[in-house]
Amino acid sequence: MEICSFYSTPYYCIVNVRRDVSGNCLISNLANFPILKERRLCSGLDVYSVKKIRKRRFCNIAALKGFDSVDSGLLSESYNSDMVDGKVSTQDVTGRGKSVPKVMIPSLPCETKGDSVAAVESCLWEWKPKLNVHYEKSGCQNVNSAPILFLPGFGVGSFHYEKQLKDLGRDYRIWALDFIGQGKSLPCEDPTSQSKRLDESEGDGNNVFWGFGAEAEPWAKELVYSVDLWRDQVRYFIEEVMKEPVYIVGNSLGGYVALYFAAYYPQLVKGVTLLNATPFWGFLPNPVRSPRLSRLFPWSGTFPLPANIRKLTELVWQKISAPESIAEVLKQVYADHTTKVDKVFSSILEVTEHPAAAASLASIMFAPRGQLSFKEALTGCRMNNVPICLIYGKEDPWVMPIWGLQVKRQFPEAPYYQISPAGHCPHDEVPEIVNFLLRGWIKNIESDSSVALPLLDSQESVEYDVVKDLEFVRQGMKKSVKVQFYGSVTSE
């Protein structure tokens, strides 16, 4: 079968198929496409038949299996069908002679070259006894600017947003938070008595594990590092430290918490940006939502750790906290292996050396699920008109593009930007792109949409897919990254 493409979007070809197809979806990049009867558009293993209803192009979808009548002659036909920023391009369906618009965007400020960067402050906030929350902030002098709170992914902390703090802090007021139980927000004392060593033959004290004692200290009796704890942490942080509604940006786990929090407290949220947000969190049933089922699990992340969990944690911790394991994970989640991750690596390694880190991991992994699923939280945000922006790295091996597109289908008015090449942490891998998109999206929200979304020339072009190469200079060399904006006609 001959394959043809629109830019870097899923490939399409025209085939003849049977009429017994089912399901509905919306096709993008099909403005002005002629109405087909027996002809079909094929994308990957899916087959689409197209019909026009008003300005949207609807289609039926079915598996390609069983369709063997391909009219290759149709592939020579050309259609002026692509929409770029609301303007019809002259590209044909085969993609020959295509030309993706190039846009030069600002580079990150470089301190060594004398560029002005925002000063970053490292702070501690005492939320509860023995539980100090570490956070970093910048841009406090920008008193009339929008406040932005960054939430980190699993296993990292505010240090993962250094490139946002230094760059975006020149224009906005920026905070980056470490979740309780992660980063530098680990407890300052052992939550249990009679701590145990990994290897009691060593007497230097470096291998003491906190949380492995026989009994929980009074301040830690109800402590469990769950999504509900982090939701409450974010609430009090916004109310007591930031003291006003904020934009929340979350990567991976941070994206889940951002959405979860916004569903509960929409009055404290001006908008949410998801950076490759994990679509689920927690393995054990929630005791409020499933009280009977939760009774089948005698331990759910509280302190102290049961004896069998201690042994399992020791074995797992030795493996995942090893420098070579951390390096391998970073290699997996970054698509561009030329990205410098030395600071991220050393910061993660520093966290693993904290005596509370191993037991905190066990508590996180055995904590119950939240009362709302990711989908329910998204529905809650939509019902409360919380603006959502989606920025996803296409080459993420964990949260693959299909998850971002599912969010887009449920929340079709949310702008969705797919970046390539970029992996699970686009804010650190391609911060120039993410910072550019965040600036543009916030301007769009703050202006009540009088300023067009990033990559669009006008608000009317929001219905159509747009692909552009964004270029910037890094370390004296020009780099180019492809960004695709998915319009509302691509979703159900």
Residue pairs with C-beta under 8 A, 6 or more apart in sequence:
1 13
1 15
1 42
1 70
2 13
2 72
2 75
3 11
3 13
4 11
4 12
4 13
4 75
4 93
4 94
4 95
5 11
5 12
5 94
5 95
6 12
6 29
6 82
6 91
6 93
6 95
6 98
6 465
7 29
7 82
7 95
7 98
7 100
7 467
7 484
8 420
8 467
8 482
8 484
9 28
9 29
9 465
9 467
9 484
10 43
10 44
11 43
11 44
12 41
12 42
12 43
12 93
13 41
13 42
13 70
13 75
14 36
14 39
14 40
14 41
14 42
14 71
14 74
14 75
14 77
14 93
15 39
15 40
15 42
15 47
15 67
15 69
15 70
15 71
15 74
16 38
16 39
16 40
16 69
16 70
16 71
17 38
17 40
17 47
17 49
17 62
17 67
17 69
18 66
18 67
20 62
21 47
21 49
21 60
21 61
21 62
22 60
22 61
22 62
23 60
23 61
23 62
24 58
24 59
24 60
24 61
24 492
25 48
25 58
25 59
25 61
25 492
26 56
26 57
26 58
26 59
26 489
26 490
26 491
26 492
27 41
27 48
27 50
27 57
27 58
27 59
27 489
27 490
28 464
28 465
28 486
28 487
28 489
28 490
29 81
29 82
29 83
29 464
29 465
30 41
30 50
30 57
30 81
31 57
31 81
31 82
31 83
31 88
31 464
32 79
32 80
32 81
32 88
33 50
33 57
33 79
33 81
34 79
35 50
35 51
35 52
36 49
36 50
39 71
39 74
40 47
40 48
40 49
40 50
40 67
41 47
41 48
41 49
41 50
41 59
42 48
42 64
44 64
45 63
45 64
45 65
46 61
46 62
46 63
46 64
47 61
47 62
47 63
47 64
47 67
48 59
48 60
48 61
49 59
49 60
50 57
50 58
50 59
51 57
51 58
51 59
52 58
55 463
56 463
56 489
57 489
75 93
75 94
76 94
77 93
78 92
78 93
78 94
79 92
79 93
80 88
80 89
80 90
80 91
80 92
81 88
81 91
81 93
82 88
82 89
82 91
83 89
83 461
83 464
83 465
83 466
83 487
84 101
84 464
84 466
84 467
85 101
85 455
85 456
85 457
85 458
85 461
85 466
86 456
86 457
86 458
86 460
86 461
86 464
87 457
89 99
90 97
91 97
91 98
91 99
100 467
100 468
100 469
100 482
101 467
101 468
101 469
102 468
102 469
102 470
102 471
102 480
103 455
103 468
103 469
103 470
103 471
104 470
104 471
104 472
105 432
105 433
105 436
105 470
105 471
105 472
106 432
106 436
106 472
107 432
107 472
107 473
107 474
108 163
108 166
108 167
108 431
108 432
108 435
108 474
109 115
109 116
109 117
109 166
109 167
109 170
111 117
116 170
117 166
117 167
117 169
117 170
118 138
118 139
118 165
118 166
118 167
118 168
118 169
118 170
118 174
119 138
119 169
120 136
120 137
120 138
120 162
120 165
120 166
120 169
121 136
121 137
121 138
121 140
122 134
122 136
123 134
123 135
123 136
123 137
124 132
124 133
124 134
124 135
125 132
125 133
125 135
125 237
125 240
125 241
126 132
126 133
127 133
127 180
127 233
127 236
127 237
128 219
129 219
130 187
130 188
130 189
130 191
130 217
130 219
130 220
131 180
131 185
131 187
131 219
131 223
132 185
132 188
133 177
133 178
133 180
133 185
133 233
133 237
134 157
134 158
134 178
134 183
134 184
134 185
135 158
135 175
135 176
135 177
135 178
135 237
135 241
136 158
136 159
136 161
136 165
136 175
136 176
137 165
137 173
137 174
137 175
137 176
138 165
138 166
138 168
138 169
138 173
138 174
139 145
139 168
139 169
139 170
139 171
139 172
139 173
139 174
140 173
142 169
142 170
142 171
142 172
142 173
143 173
145 171
145 172
145 173
146 172
146 173
146 247
146 270
146 442
146 446
147 172
147 173
147 175
147 242
147 244
147 245
147 246
147 247
148 168
148 172
148 173
148 174
148 175
148 246
148 247
148 248
148 249
148 438
148 442
149 175
149 176
149 177
149 234
149 237
149 238
149 242
149 246
149 247
149 248
149 249
150 158
150 161
150 164
150 165
150 174
150 175
150 176
150 177
150 248
150 249
150 250
150 251
150 254
151 177
151 179
151 234
151 248
151 249
151 250
151 251
151 253
151 254
151 255
151 257
151 258
152 158
152 160
152 161
152 176
152 177
152 178
152 179
152 182
152 183
152 250
152 251
152 252
152 253
152 254
153 160
153 251
153 252
153 253
153 254
153 278
153 424
153 425
154 182
154 252
154 253
154 278
154 364
155 182
155 348
155 351
156 182
156 183
156 344
156 347
156 348
157 176
157 178
157 179
157 182
157 183
157 184
157 185
157 347
157 351
158 165
158 176
158 177
158 178
158 183
158 184
159 183
159 343
159 344
159 347
160 176
160 251
160 344
160 347
160 425
160 427
160 428
161 174
161 176
161 427
161 428
162 343
163 427
163 428
163 431
163 435
164 174
164 176
164 249
164 427
164 431
164 434
164 435
164 438
165 174
165 176
167 431
167 435
168 174
168 435
168 438
168 439
171 439
172 442
175 237
175 241
175 242
175 246
177 185
177 233
177 234
177 237
178 184
178 185
179 185
179 225
179 230
179 233
179 253
179 254
179 257
180 225
180 229
180 230
180 233
181 225
181 229
181 360
181 363
181 364
182 225
182 351
182 360
182 364
183 351
184 351
186 351
186 354
186 356
186 357
186 360
187 210
187 220
187 356
189 210
189 217
190 210
190 211
190 213
190 217
190 355
190 356
191 210
191 211
191 216
191 217
191 219
191 220
191 223
191 303
191 304
191 356
191 359
192 210
192 211
192 212
192 213
192 214
192 215
192 216
192 217
192 220
192 303
192 304
193 213
193 214
193 215
193 217
194 213
194 214
194 215
195 208
195 209
195 210
195 211
195 212
195 213
195 355
196 208
196 209
196 212
196 213
196 310
197 207
197 208
197 209
198 207
198 209
198 314
198 318
199 207
206 353
208 355
209 314
209 355
209 358
209 359
210 355
210 356
210 359
211 303
211 304
211 305
211 356
211 358
211 359
211 360
211 362
211 363
212 304
212 305
212 310
212 359
213 304
214 304
215 304
216 223
216 302
216 303
216 304
220 303
221 302
221 303
222 302
223 229
223 302
223 303
223 363
224 300
224 301
224 302
224 303
224 363
224 367
224 368
225 301
225 360
225 363
225 364
225 367
226 282
226 301
226 364
226 367
226 368
226 370
227 256
227 257
227 260
227 281
227 282
227 367
227 369
227 370
228 370
228 371
229 367
230 257
231 257
231 260
231 261
231 264
231 370
234 248
234 257
234 258
234 261
235 261
235 264
235 265
235 268
238 244
238 245
238 246
238 268
239 268
245 267
245 268
245 269
245 270
246 268
246 269
246 270
247 269
247 270
247 271
247 272
247 273
247 442
247 445
248 258
248 261
248 262
248 269
248 271
248 272
248 273
249 258
249 272
249 273
249 275
249 427
249 438
250 256
250 257
250 258
250 259
250 272
250 273
250 274
250 275
250 277
251 275
251 276
251 277
251 424
251 425
251 427
252 275
252 276
252 277
252 278
252 398
252 399
252 424
252 425
253 278
253 281
254 275
254 277
255 274
255 275
255 276
255 277
255 278
256 277
256 278
256 279
256 280
256 281
256 374
258 272
258 273
258 274
258 277
259 272
259 274
259 277
259 374
259 377
259 378
259 381
259 388
260 370
260 372
260 374
260 377
261 268
261 269
262 269
262 272
262 377
262 380
262 381
262 384
262 386
263 372
263 376
263 377
263 378
263 379
263 380
263 381
263 384
264 372
264 380
266 380
266 381
266 384
266 385
266 386
269 386
270 387
270 445
271 386
271 387
271 388
271 389
271 441
271 442
271 445
272 381
272 386
272 387
272 388
272 389
273 388
273 389
273 390
273 391
273 438
273 441
274 388
274 389
274 390
274 391
274 392
274 404
274 407
275 391
275 392
275 425
275 426
275 427
275 434
276 391
276 392
276 393
276 396
276 398
276 399
276 404
276 424
276 425
276 426
277 374
277 399
277 403
277 407
278 374
278 398
278 399
279 374
279 375
279 399
279 403
279 406
279 407
280 373
280 374
281 369
281 370
281 374
282 367
282 368
282 369
282 370
283 365
283 366
283 369
284 294
284 297
284 300
284 301
284 366
284 367
284 368
284 369
285 293
285 294
285 297
285 368
285 369
286 294
286 368
286 369
286 370
286 371
287 294
287 300
287 368
288 371
289 369
289 371
294 300
294 368
298 306
299 305
299 306
299 309
299 366
300 366
300 367
300 368
301 362
301 363
301 364
301 365
301 366
301 367
301 368
302 363
303 359
303 363
305 313
305 359
305 362
305 363
309 362
309 366
312 362
313 358
313 359
313 361
313 362
314 358
316 361
317 357
317 358
317 361
319 325
320 326
320 361
321 352
321 357
321 358
323 345
323 349
326 345
326 348
326 349
326 352
327 345
330 341
330 344
330 345
331 337
332 397
332 398
332 423
332 424
333 396
333 397
333 398
333 423
333 424
333 425
334 341
334 423
334 424
334 425
334 428
334 429
335 393
335 394
335 395
335 396
335 420
335 421
335 422
335 423
335 429
336 421
336 422
336 423
336 429
336 430
339 428
339 429
341 428
344 428
351 357
370 377
372 380
375 410
378 388
378 407
378 410
378 411
379 410
381 388
381 411
382 388
382 410
382 411
387 414
387 445
388 407
388 411
388 414
389 414
389 415
389 417
389 437
389 438
389 441
390 404
390 407
390 408
390 414
390 415
390 416
390 417
391 417
391 419
391 426
391 434
391 437
391 438
392 399
392 401
392 403
392 404
392 416
392 417
392 418
392 419
392 426
393 418
393 419
393 420
393 421
393 422
393 423
393 424
393 425
393 426
393 429
393 430
394 401
394 418
394 419
394 420
394 421
394 422
395 420
395 421
395 422
395 423
396 422
396 423
396 424
397 423
397 424
398 424
399 424
401 418
404 416
404 418
405 416
405 486
407 414
407 416
408 414
408 416
408 486
408 490
408 491
409 491
409 492
412 488
412 491
412 492
413 488
415 441
415 453
415 454
415 462
415 485
416 485
416 486
417 437
417 454
417 455
417 483
417 484
417 485
417 486
418 483
418 484
418 486
419 426
419 430
419 433
419 434
419 481
419 482
419 483
420 481
420 482
420 483
420 484
421 481
422 429
422 430
422 433
422 481
423 429
426 433
426 434
427 434
430 481
432 470
432 472
432 474
432 481
433 470
433 472
433 481
433 483
436 454
436 470
437 454
437 483
439 454
440 451
440 453
440 454
440 455
441 453
441 454
443 451
444 451
444 452
444 453
444 454
449 459
452 458
452 459
452 461
453 459
453 462
453 485
454 485
455 466
455 468
455 483
455 485
456 462
456 466
456 485
461 487
462 487
462 488
463 487
463 488
463 489
464 487
464 489
465 484
465 485
465 486
465 487
465 489
465 490
466 484
466 485
466 487
467 482
467 483
467 484
467 485
468 482
468 483
469 480
469 481
469 482
469 483
470 480
470 481
470 482
470 483
471 478
471 479
471 480
471 481
472 478
472 479
472 481
473 479
